[in-house]
Structures are given as C-alpha cells and as structure tokens.
Amino acid sequence: MASSSSSSSGVAERRGIPAASFVEDVQTYLSQSGLDVNTSLAFFQERLQQYKLVEMKLLAQQRDLQAKIPDIEKCLDIVATLQVKKGTGEAFVADFEVSEGIYSRARVEDSDSVCLWLGANVMLEYSCDEANALLRKNLENAKASLEVLIADLQFLRDQVTVTQVTIARVYNWDVHQRRLRQASASKDS
C-alpha cells in the first residue's frame, strides 16, 4: 500500500507557497493526523482559500509586470532614436502623454541626456548610454521576474488542483462511510 499522503511534485514549498498533500488513503490519513472528517475538510478549505488569495496577489503582480515591460521597451526605443538622431541636426518629434488622454507634441533637438522616472516622484537625468544600460537591465529584470512569477502561478494552480481533489476524496469517503453505517444499521434492525 502506498503512503497516505505525498506532495504532488516532491517539493515542500516554492517561494513561500506550501505544497499541497495528496491524500491517497483517506482513512489512514485521518488516523495518522488525528483529525475527524469535518476538521480535515475545514483545514483543506482554509488552505484552498489561502491559495486563492496568493493567486490573486500573483496575478496582480503579473499584470503590473506585463504593463511595465512594454513601457520599458518604448523608453529603450526612444533612447535609441535619440542616439541615432544625435549629431545629424535633425530634430526628434514625439507625442507624449501629459495626463490621462491628454497629449502634447515635443520637438527634441540634439540631446546628450534623457530624464527617466525612477518612481516615487523621482526623476534623474542620465546620459543616453547610461539610460540605455539602465533600461536594458530593468527590462531583463522585469522579464526574469515575469518568468519566475509564471512558474509560481503554475505551481500554485497545481496545488489548488491537488487540494480540490483531496477535498473531494475526503468528502466522498465520508459519504461512503455514512452509507455503510446506514446499511449496517438497517440490517441490524
């Protein structure tokens, strides 16, 4: 007979997300854990809710990163365009957003530097080469973070599935045990 519970992937956790245990033999699990069916179901339901909360948080982070990457790429394109136009005497004309839905046109003459928003209402001036290097580093970091986040979400979805299956197994086992007790009681009567 196989063990009563085992992790779905052999991993105890991934970046703080605990792995779900698959309950192969419900009766053995309940006797080893010292829990009754209702307490066990309550535990698994609570774990499922925790997974759902973490999933919402990770999905919000994923949306933020997916919005941030195109912005960084646009900034890189603009810096590259400024570097190409530098020294040619040709002005760079760009439309930029002043506030939501309101745009203005700017004419940028030969420029050796650009200003980048760093966040928290901070803007710094960089040479075009420094800005290019910083933006490339930020883009690499954002893409790497997105890959890790996608892997975390996949792990989390696997844990949700394992937990849902375990809840169903424990519940169905309990229903089966009740039916057996009812059948036994009706035979004795």
Number of C-alpha atoms within 10 A of each C-alpha: 5 7 11 17 16 16 16 17 13 10 11 14 14 12 7 8 15 16 22 28 19 23 22 17 16 20 16 14 19 17 11 10 10 11 13 13 16 12 12 18 17 12 14 19 15 12 18 20 13 14 20 15 12 16 18 13 11 17 15 12 15 19 11 13 18 14 11 15 18 12 13 16 15 12 17 20 13 17 20 16 12 22 18 12 17 16 13 10 9 13 16 17 11 13 10 11 11 10 8 6 6 8 12 10 11 12 10 13 16 16 15 13 16 18 12 15 10 9 7 6 6 8 12 10 12 15 14 20 15 13 21 20 13 15 19 16 12 16 20 13 13 18 16 12 15 19 13 14 17 15 13 19 18 13 18 23 15 16 24 21 15 20 23 17 14 21 21 13 17 23 17 13 16 17 12 12 12 12 12 12 12 12 11 11 10 9 8 7 5
